[in-house]
């Protein structure tokens, strides 16, 4: 009788563990179909230095100098996630932070935002602070002080929060 109880208890534990195991495996499988790992991170973009140089219009300006890892990614396809920030009625930017803490509000640097140009000149309707993952071509800028330091061109939205 004692062995019967032990066997029943062991079987119950085994069935319980298997049921948890199966559901978690299916969740991983279903999530792996939509989970995309960013190939370009905000930490990498934040690894930047600035050099003070003369500028014809603005006097002395701090020009960005991107790191070698980013230089090697120039014109390469990247995946990147962040928050949508509308710039005007024809332009968006991707931000590391939500609008209330973005670069424009003075709480972050220009390395925490990237200009977006959507594939085919599209302009999808996106709400401020929508969290998206984009696929696009990375480009950096170290010379034009009136342009973004980072760009995602030919961008496509891979996923977005609601």
Backbone as CSV, one residue per row, in Angstrom:
resi,resn,N_x,N_y,N_z,CA_x,CA_y,CA_z,C_x,C_y,C_z
1,UNK,0.820,-1.186,0.000,0.000,0.000,0.000,0.870,1.259,0.000
2,UNK,1.935,1.223,0.776,2.832,2.372,0.866,3.495,2.651,-0.481
3,UNK,3.929,1.615,-1.171,4.533,1.790,-2.491,3.521,2.334,-3.501
4,UNK,2.261,1.926,-3.371,1.206,2.414,-4.252,1.031,3.925,-4.093
5,UNK,1.055,4.411,-2.857,0.923,5.853,-2.596,2.130,6.599,-3.152
6,UNK,3.322,6.074,-2.941,4.539,6.717,-3.470,4.502,6.769,-4.990
7,UNK,4.094,5.653,-5.603,4.019,5.594,-7.062,2.972,6.565,-7.593
8,UNK,1.826,6.636,-6.921,0.764,7.558,-7.337,1.226,9.008,-7.206
9,UNK,1.881,9.313,-6.098,2.384,10.671,-5.873,3.453,11.041,-6.914
10,UNK,4.355,10.101,-7.196,5.400,10.344,-8.198,4.776,10.556,-9.579
11,UNK,3.761,9.761,-9.909,3.086,9.901,-11.195,2.383,11.249,-11.292
12,UNK,1.734,11.664,-10.209,1.061,12.962,-10.184,2.058,14.106,-10.370
13,UNK,3.181,14.042,-9.694,4.228,15.062,-9.838,4.766,15.065,-11.272
14,UNK,5.011,13.894,-11.820,5.522,13.783,-13.180,4.550,14.385,-14.197
15,UNK,3.268,14.055,-14.070,2.259,14.603,-14.984,2.175,16.111,-14.833
16,UNK,2.221,16.597,-13.605,2.170,18.052,-13.376,3.361,18.749,-14.019
17,UNK,4.531,18.195,-13.812,5.731,18.810,-14.392,5.696,18.766,-15.911
18,UNK,5.231,17.695,-16.470,5.156,17.578,-17.934,4.156,18.564,-18.512
19,UNK,3.061,18.814,-17.817,2.073,19.755,-18.340,2.641,21.169,-18.331
20,UNK,3.391,21.530,-17.301,4.029,22.848,-17.285,5.097,22.927,-18.352
21,UNK,5.834,21.881,-18.500,6.907,21.851,-19.479,6.377,22.017,-20.886
22,UNK,5.315,21.323,-21.240,4.755,21.416,-22.591,4.230,22.804,-22.889
23,UNK,3.537,23.439,-21.927,2.991,24.757,-22.199,4.110,25.780,-22.347
24,UNK,5.163,25.661,-21.554,6.234,26.635,-21.667,7.016,26.435,-22.954
25,UNK,7.141,25.191,-23.409,7.827,24.956,-24.675,7.010,25.539,-25.820
26,UNK,5.694,25.367,-25.803,4.881,25.903,-26.884,4.907,27.431,-26.874
27,UNK,4.954,28.013,-25.674,5.050,29.468,-25.617,6.369,29.943,-26.223
28,UNK,7.440,29.248,-25.913,8.739,29.630,-26.468,8.717,29.509,-27.983
29,UNK,8.125,28.412,-28.472,8.056,28.234,-29.916,7.225,29.323,-30.567
30,UNK,6.064,29.656,-29.970,5.230,30.683,-30.583,5.887,32.054,-30.486
31,UNK,6.559,32.314,-29.367,7.241,33.596,-29.229,8.457,33.692,-30.134
32,UNK,9.118,32.579,-30.379,10.323,32.633,-31.200,9.993,32.999,-32.640
33,UNK,8.755,32.780,-33.053,8.357,33.157,-34.405,8.258,34.669,-34.563
34,UNK,7.980,35.390,-33.479,7.822,36.832,-33.585,8.920,37.606,-32.860
35,UNK,9.764,36.932,-32.113,10.831,37.610,-31.392,12.005,37.849,-32.322
36,UNK,12.422,39.085,-32.375,13.558,39.455,-33.215,14.596,40.112,-32.328
37,UNK,15.811,39.679,-32.439,16.894,40.258,-31.659,17.436,41.479,-32.399
38,UNK,17.521,42.595,-31.686,18.073,43.809,-32.293,19.533,43.599,-32.657
39,UNK,19.890,43.960,-33.876,21.290,43.897,-34.281,21.986,45.228,-34.036
40,UNK,21.204,46.240,-33.739,21.735,47.559,-33.409,21.057,47.996,-32.123
41,UNK,21.849,48.213,-31.068,21.277,48.552,-29.765,21.571,50.004,-29.401
42,UNK,20.771,50.519,-28.483,20.987,51.885,-28.019,22.299,52.004,-27.244
43,UNK,22.719,50.929,-26.627,24.001,50.947,-25.920,25.147,51.161,-26.916
44,UNK,25.079,50.478,-28.042,26.104,50.646,-29.081,26.068,52.060,-29.639
45,UNK,24.860,52.587,-29.883,24.739,53.951,-30.406,25.232,54.982,-29.390
46,UNK,25.104,54.677,-28.112,25.530,55.597,-27.062,27.032,55.663,-26.872
47,UNK,27.751,54.724,-27.464,29.217,54.710,-27.370,29.759,55.648,-28.444
48,UNK,29.732,56.933,-28.143,30.091,57.972,-29.121,30.933,59.040,-28.440
49,UNK,31.792,59.660,-29.221,32.610,60.769,-28.723,32.317,61.996,-29.571
50,UNK,32.643,63.135,-29.029,32.438,64.390,-29.748,33.759,65.151,-29.809
51,UNK,33.992,65.802,-30.951,35.195,66.587,-31.161,34.765,68.008,-31.522
52,UNK,35.333,68.970,-30.821,35.019,70.381,-31.070,35.776,70.860,-32.304
53,UNK,35.006,71.399,-33.280,35.591,71.931,-34.516,34.888,73.220,-34.894
54,UNK,35.544,73.979,-35.733,34.955,75.216,-36.263,33.903,74.882,-37.311
55,UNK,32.820,75.665,-37.302,31.763,75.529,-38.296,31.505,76.910,-38.878
56,UNK,31.343,76.995,-40.201,31.184,78.284,-40.881,29.976,79.069,-40.363
57,UNK,28.884,78.415,-40.072,27.661,79.103,-39.651,27.535,79.233,-38.140
58,UNK,27.876,78.195,-37.416,27.605,78.151,-35.987,28.813,78.392,-35.087
59,UNK,29.945,78.707,-35.657,31.144,78.913,-34.840,31.747,77.578,-34.453
60,UNK,31.951,77.392,-33.158,32.531,76.138,-32.694,31.407,75.149,-32.355
61,UNK,31.522,73.943,-32.919,30.475,72.931,-32.772,31.115,71.602,-32.384
62,UNK,30.390,70.801,-31.604,30.853,69.457,-31.278,30.337,68.483,-32.333
63,UNK,31.254,67.928,-33.103,30.914,66.952,-34.145,31.019,65.550,-33.571
64,UNK,30.085,64.683,-33.920,30.130,63.311,-33.405,31.204,62.484,-34.097
65,UNK,31.760,61.549,-33.357,32.664,60.547,-33.924,32.148,59.192,-33.461
66,UNK,31.577,58.445,-34.402,31.007,57.147,-34.040,32.111,56.107,-33.903
67,UNK,31.805,55.050,-33.160,32.807,54.011,-32.911,32.984,53.108,-34.139
68,UNK,34.026,52.325,-34.135,34.372,51.468,-35.287,33.301,50.423,-35.571
69,UNK,32.667,49.923,-34.532,31.603,48.930,-34.740,30.480,49.530,-35.583
70,UNK,30.107,50.770,-35.289,29.059,51.437,-36.064,29.531,51.768,-37.479
71,UNK,30.788,52.131,-37.610,31.313,52.419,-38.949,31.242,51.184,-39.839
72,UNK,31.442,50.009,-39.239,31.364,48.770,-40.009,29.921,48.413,-40.374
73,UNK,28.956,49.008,-39.693,27.545,48.718,-39.966,26.940,49.673,-40.996
74,UNK,27.706,50.661,-41.435,27.226,51.630,-42.424,26.667,50.906,-43.650
75,UNK,25.433,51.269,-44.021,24.733,50.726,-45.199,24.424,49.235,-45.084
76,UNK,24.415,48.708,-43.858,24.060,47.307,-43.619,22.625,47.238,-43.086
77,UNK,21.976,46.112,-43.298,20.629,45.902,-42.774,20.707,45.642,-41.279
78,UNK,19.855,46.354,-40.543,19.824,46.212,-39.084,18.385,46.041,-38.614
79,UNK,18.253,45.501,-37.400,16.982,45.457,-36.696,17.167,46.293,-35.444
80,UNK,16.198,47.160,-35.178,16.335,48.064,-34.044,14.966,48.376,-33.455
81,UNK,14.897,48.457,-32.132,13.638,48.739,-31.447,13.719,50.063,-30.715
82,UNK,12.567,50.718,-30.604,12.492,51.968,-29.875,11.100,52.557,-29.954
83,UNK,10.974,53.781,-29.473,9.699,54.477,-29.415,9.580,55.471,-30.571
84,UNK,8.403,55.534,-31.165,8.143,56.462,-32.268,7.948,57.871,-31.716
85,UNK,8.650,58.817,-32.317,8.479,60.230,-31.993,8.211,60.964,-33.311
86,UNK,7.005,61.552,-33.464,6.733,62.314,-34.688,7.557,63.604,-34.688
87,UNK,8.154,63.917,-35.819,8.953,65.133,-35.946,8.107,66.249,-36.551
88,UNK,7.439,65.935,-37.626,6.488,66.838,-38.261,5.472,65.964,-38.992
89,UNK,4.710,66.532,-39.928,3.684,65.720,-40.586,4.230,64.799,-41.679
90,UNK,5.549,64.740,-41.852,6.128,63.849,-42.853,7.327,63.056,-42.355
91,UNK,7.695,63.216,-41.081,8.893,62.552,-40.564,8.680,62.004,-39.160
92,UNK,9.292,60.845,-38.946,9.328,60.222,-37.625,10.781,60.006,-37.236
93,UNK,10.968,59.821,-35.927,12.262,59.391,-35.416,12.026,58.205,-34.497
94,UNK,13.050,57.399,-34.345,13.036,56.286,-33.401,13.850,56.730,-32.196
95,UNK,13.259,56.617,-31.013,13.912,57.105,-29.807,14.144,55.985,-28.803
96,UNK,15.233,56.107,-28.084,15.526,55.178,-26.990,14.489,55.353,-25.881
97,UNK,14.011,56.568,-25.711,13.103,56.918,-24.623,11.744,57.355,-25.154
98,UNK,10.748,57.347,-24.286,9.439,57.879,-24.655,9.553,59.386,-24.851
99,UNK,8.554,59.976,-25.477,8.586,61.386,-25.846,8.912,62.301,-24.659
100,UNK,8.343,62.019,-23.499,8.543,62.884,-22.327,10.002,62.933,-21.878
101,UNK,10.812,61.934,-22.248,12.217,61.906,-21.846,13.139,61.826,-23.057
102,UNK,12.645,62.246,-24.211,13.459,62.125,-25.423,14.469,63.267,-25.536
103,UNK,15.223,63.226,-26.590,16.283,64.192,-26.847,15.768,65.630,-26.841
104,UNK,14.596,65.879,-27.409,14.065,67.241,-27.521,13.753,67.862,-26.169
105,UNK,13.459,67.023,-25.182,13.082,67.539,-23.862,14.295,67.786,-22.967
106,UNK,15.482,67.549,-23.484,16.693,67.871,-22.746,17.175,66.819,-21.776
107,UNK,16.560,65.651,-21.756,16.964,64.624,-20.795,17.870,63.578,-21.421
108,UNK,18.127,63.689,-22.702,18.958,62.712,-23.405,19.808,63.430,-24.436
109,UNK,20.779,62.710,-24.961,21.636,63.276,-25.985,21.162,62.914,-27.392
110,UNK,21.757,63.522,-28.399,21.356,63.258,-29.782,21.635,61.821,-30.229
111,UNK,22.432,61.082,-29.473,22.717,59.690,-29.818,21.572,58.756,-29.429
112,UNK,20.544,59.281,-28.771,19.413,58.452,-28.342,18.233,58.538,-29.308
113,UNK,18.497,59.015,-30.517,17.423,59.150,-31.498,17.987,58.898,-32.898
114,UNK,17.149,58.334,-33.755,17.557,58.059,-35.141,16.429,58.477,-36.070
115,UNK,16.772,59.172,-37.127,15.774,59.539,-38.124,15.323,58.300,-38.890
116,UNK,14.054,58.281,-39.269,13.500,57.143,-40.003,13.012,57.606,-41.367
117,UNK,13.383,56.873,-42.391,12.811,57.032,-43.734,12.251,55.670,-44.111
118,UNK,10.923,55.606,-44.275,10.292,54.330,-44.575,10.473,53.936,-46.035
119,UNK,10.463,52.655,-46.259,10.648,52.062,-47.584,9.605,52.617,-48.550
120,UNK,10.056,53.011,-49.727,9.156,53.513,-50.757,8.524,54.855,-50.442
121,UNK,9.085,55.586,-49.480,8.533,56.894,-49.123,7.230,56.809,-48.350
122,UNK,6.899,55.638,-47.846,5.657,55.455,-47.087,5.672,56.314,-45.832
123,UNK,4.489,56.667,-45.380,4.349,57.402,-44.125,3.192,56.781,-43.346
124,UNK,3.486,55.679,-42.626,2.410,55.005,-41.894,1.892,55.873,-40.748
125,UNK,0.630,55.678,-40.389,0.070,56.403,-39.245,0.519,55.704,-37.974
126,UNK,1.345,56.388,-37.208,1.868,55.844,-35.961,1.642,56.843,-34.845
127,UNK,1.277,56.341,-33.685,1.052,57.204,-32.537,2.370,57.431,-31.792
128,UNK,2.480,58.568,-31.165,3.635,58.877,-30.333,3.810,57.800,-29.270
129,UNK,5.041,57.417,-29.036,5.440,56.428,-28.034,5.035,54.994,-28.372
130,UNK,4.630,54.731,-29.616,4.405,53.353,-30.036,5.762,52.670,-30.067
131,UNK,5.860,51.513,-29.436,7.122,50.773,-29.414,7.176,49.882,-30.649
132,UNK,8.186,50.073,-31.479,8.300,49.321,-32.730,9.670,48.665,-32.846
133,UNK,9.715,47.642,-33.673,10.975,47.070,-34.118,11.029,47.294,-35.614
134,UNK,12.101,47.902,-36.063,12.270,48.225,-37.473,13.366,47.373,-38.099
135,UNK,13.200,47.125,-39.376,14.262,46.543,-40.195,14.573,47.610,-41.230
136,UNK,15.843,47.926,-41.390,16.215,48.943,-42.358,17.717,49.012,-42.549
137,UNK,18.125,49.984,-43.334,19.540,50.192,-43.631,20.077,51.283,-42.713
138,UNK,21.147,50.976,-42.007,21.743,51.922,-41.069,22.676,52.881,-41.797
139,UNK,22.603,54.144,-41.389,23.534,55.148,-41.903,23.858,56.102,-40.759
140,UNK,25.119,56.486,-40.667,25.505,57.471,-39.657,25.993,58.740,-40.346
141,UNK,26.018,59.833,-39.578,26.414,61.141,-40.089,27.363,61.782,-39.082
142,UNK,28.557,62.116,-39.531,29.523,62.779,-38.649,29.837,64.209,-39.092
143,UNK,29.195,64.687,-40.160,29.613,65.977,-40.708,28.523,67.045,-40.759
144,UNK,27.268,66.672,-40.938,26.196,67.647,-41.092,25.528,67.903,-39.745
145,UNK,25.790,69.072,-39.158,25.263,69.380,-37.828,23.754,69.634,-37.834
146,UNK,23.173,69.793,-38.999,21.729,70.022,-39.096,20.958,68.741,-39.417
147,UNK,21.612,67.611,-39.306,20.989,66.326,-39.596,21.176,65.396,-38.399
148,UNK,20.386,64.319,-38.351,20.543,63.316,-37.299,21.921,62.674,-37.385
149,UNK,22.406,62.198,-36.256,23.656,61.435,-36.259,23.392,60.062,-36.864
150,UNK,22.235,59.470,-36.512,21.897,58.121,-36.975,20.622,58.135,-37.799
151,UNK,20.586,57.231,-38.768,19.417,57.087,-39.644,19.097,55.608,-39.849
152,UNK,17.811,55.316,-39.988,17.354,54.011,-40.442,16.588,54.291,-41.728
153,UNK,17.153,53.864,-42.847,16.550,54.129,-44.150,15.931,52.846,-44.708
154,UNK,14.996,53.021,-45.642,14.252,51.880,-46.208,13.653,51.051,-45.078
155,UNK,13.152,51.719,-44.076,12.648,51.058,-42.871,11.315,50.358,-43.127
156,UNK,11.174,49.204,-42.481,9.920,48.460,-42.453,9.624,48.135,-41.006
157,UNK,8.359,48.235,-40.623,7.969,47.882,-39.265,7.812,46.373,-39.198
158,UNK,8.604,45.750,-38.336,8.566,44.303,-38.147,7.539,43.949,-37.081
159,UNK,7.496,44.730,-36.005,6.488,44.533,-34.957,6.244,45.863,-34.271
160,UNK,5.058,45.975,-33.669,4.733,47.188,-32.922,3.768,46.859,-31.804
161,UNK,3.863,47.653,-30.715,2.947,47.481,-29.598,1.664,48.220,-29.928
162,UNK,0.619,47.859,-29.225,-0.681,48.515,-29.486,-0.968,49.565,-28.480
